[in-house]
Amino acid sequence: MAGTVHSVWRGAAGRVGQTGTPERIFPWWSFTKTVIAICALRAAERGLLDLDLPRDGMTLRQLLRHEAGLADYGALPGYKADVAAGRPPWSRARLLAELPPPPHPPGQGWRYSNPGYMLARERVEAATGRDLATLVAEDICAPLGLRGLRLARDLSDMAAIHWPAGRQYHPGWVYHGLLIGPAGAAAELLHGLAMGRLLSPDSLAQMRQRHPLGGAIPGRPWEDTGYGLGLMSGTLRGAGRVWGHSGAGPFSVNAVYHFADLAEPLTVASFTDGHDEGRAEWAAVRIATGGGVARGPG
């Protein structure tokens, strides 16, 4: 079941190409963050929440941009050991207790934080009175006509995952939530966002306003990097400006990006097995540029 699956969307005409087995179900990993941010901005448009209202010393905007001063759990030895051993996910309380001290005060730096998105999801759910699964179904799937996208809650949901290793992975280990769905739905979702079908122009502009992070990442196609509200953004070698999100888990990776600088902008979703996000990113660049100059290591 190795290999890369991709889906491409362009303009108002929609999908223009797919390879592999695009109807299969894949974990979206951190592309879920993009979806949480969209739900937050839609709620803000309705006046249900304020992105800049402090709570526990942090604003929702800071949480969505990884500026809230929270650490992450991915490198915790106990976390990695328990995931690898197939043990049940920790409670929310244990997760927060295991986190390292905050690396900086809110608003005074940048640190990628999955727990920050757990808190962001909780704030959006509290403000809207709807859980994430309902928000995704009503605010994203319905207006775009998406099929096959859902929130994984337990091992029974993972039974449909394309990668066999994923069928034994408990989605509760992704504390902000793990969306699963076809590659085509991921591309269609981000393309719909780019085409203005999910957010107002002002909200999309806020989402794309980014915290600059730096230059090239070794082994990956990034030449310039930054982070907006649930969006990785910057320039990719040979492809110009892009925005979207990469994701990685114990058994697979993905890259879902809108290529804004091409003669005809398009959106690519690339899903593959392994542990290296760069593999999916390089594949997305090659697909977007027609197999042009961008080549990954090896």
Secondary structure, 3 states (H helix, E strand, C coil): CCCEEEEEEECCCEEEEEECCCCCEEECCCHHHHHHHHHHHHHHHCCCCCCCCCECCECHHHHHCCCCCCCCCCCCHHHHHHHHCCCCCCCHHHHHHHCCCCCCCCCCCCCCCHHHHHHHHHHHHHHHCCCHHHHHHHHHHHHHCCCCCEEECCHHHHCCECCHHHHHCCHHHCCCCEEEECHHHHHHHHHHHHCCCCCCHHHHHHHHCCEEEECCCCCCCEEEEEECCCCEEEEECCCEEEEEEEEECCCEEEEEEEECCCCCCEEEEEEEECCCHHHHHHHHHHHHCCCCCCCCCC
